[in-house]
């Protein structure tokens, strides 16, 4: 990177079920205020703002920010499907890294409806049409099941067929998510569940049951990023930095491999992670804590391998050995992840950022990964875009 970029402040609000949250602008403003307070920064010092949301009208970001203040700051509204929040962070980081500004705000929010994700426009082609056509070709025909459930359920079936993994192993990932979320006051689902309960839950598609799918959720989160000089000049924290970051969209393999594992973004994740490791000079084995995009248990399993946390085909042994939790090799989703914390699309990437900043500061309470000096974030949106970010504990 051309110059260091620090995360000076983070903030989020507790996520909630649809119908139980404030309006999107109230949530967004609350998260921004929390990040500003955490940084000890006046809003007037922010030089650019990137607002992430998927379900909403134009300029929702301005409406939310006007509750905080009206300074004339440039506001860019961002929509990159489920990776919207981290795409906003990517833009804010670029602005600071390039020297365009010394301080930028990334925030995201979502006010969601119950049920499976659906498109907002029925009178035009959807961005996922080609992905659905590829899925129909691989699976041998269309289905009445919601497309997103089919995507990941089919990828799970393919993984099981390829490597002999058992459905029970996917269920263990859901149990682990709840166990971690029990210590997270921001998470929606904090009660423990058993493997038996996960497997007995209503079946969705492939190996996936309802307790293995993230719920639609409402919420907001934010981050203040700045240069080192700006932080020191204004007495801000300098203890967490973004060491490397990459945003990758679909590669030819998405439609050429005839693999549902590739269709749901495994190659995007693999390439983004490779770029981050190459830029940082680090190995994934150096990283003790990861927040990854577990929209379904299937995707968490796929990401273990795509992020290089274990070898190809080694995810089942990784889970069975407890290498994905406290006491193992790397703690994955100490927050409880999307499965338990919830997944308000525009906020998710920034909520992951907040969790990892707290981990590196050593302020994550009962979720704390002891001695963490590096942390990896992975946020994926079909259609597609994947963002991988490496944070480090700085001075």
C-alpha positions, 0 to 999 in steps of 0.5 A: 500500500502507498501509505498506511491506513488506520481504523480509528473507530468502529461502531454498530448497533445490536442486530434484530429481526425484521419488524423489530428495528428502527428505520434504516436511517435511524439505525445508520445514524446510530452506527455512525455516531458510535464510530465517531464516539469510538474514534473521538472524532467530530463529524466535521473532520470526515472528508468522504462517506460511503454508504452501503445498502442493498434494499432501498431507494437512491440517496438513503445514505444521505438521509441517514447521515443528515441525522448526524450532520449536514457538512456538504461531505461527498456521499457515495451510495454503494450496492454490491449485494452481500459484500456491500459493507466491505465494498464501502470500506474498500472504497474508503480505504482506497481514498485514504491510501491514495491521499485523496483524503485523510479521513473517510467514513464507511457505513452500512445498514439494512432494513430487511423483510422476513423470508428468503432474499428476492429481487426488487424488479420483476420487469427486467433481467436479474444480475443472477440470471446467468448464474441460475442458468448455470445452476440449472445446467449443472443440476439438470433442470430448474427448481421451485426452491428459492435461488439462493438456497439452491446455490449453496445447497447444491454446492454443499451436495457437490462438496459431499460427493467430491470429498465424502463429507457428512451432513453432520459436519455441516451441522457442527458449524451451526452449533459452533456459531451459536456457541460463539454468539452466546458471548456477543450482545450484538447477535440475534440468536444467542441460545445454544443449539445441538447437532440433533436440532440442526439436522432435524430443522426444516429441510431447505436444499441439499444438506442445508436445514433452516438452522444452517442458513443465516436469517434476514436481519436489520442493523447497521455498522460503521468504521472511520479510516484515516491516515497515520498523520491524521490520527496523530494530529488529532489524537486518534487511536493508531493501534489497528491498521489495514495491512492489505485488502482486495476486492475481486469479481467473477473470473471465467471459471465461474461459468466454465468449471461447471461446478456449483462450488465455483458458482457460489464464489470459491474462486473469487475468495481464493483469488482475493485471499491470494492477493492479500497474502501476496501483498502482506507477505503473510501465510494464512497459518499466521492468522489466529482469528477470522470473520468469514461469510457464513451465509450458510454452513456450506459457505463457511466450509468452502471458505476454510479451503478458499482462504487457505485455512486448511488444505483442499478437501480437508474441511471435515477434519478441520471441523472435527479436530476443532481447528475452527474454534477456541483452542484450535488453529484459528477462531472462525467467526467469534462473533457468531457469524452471519448464522447467529449474529444475522445478515443485514446485507449492507451492514455485514462487512462493517460489522465484521470489521468492528468485531476484528478491530475489537479483537485486535484491541483486546476488548472483545470480552468473553469472545477475545482470542488471546494474543491476536495481532492479525485478523482476516475478514471475508465478505462475499456477494453473489453476482459477484464480488468478494472482499478480503481484508487483513488487519494488524495490531499496530503501535 
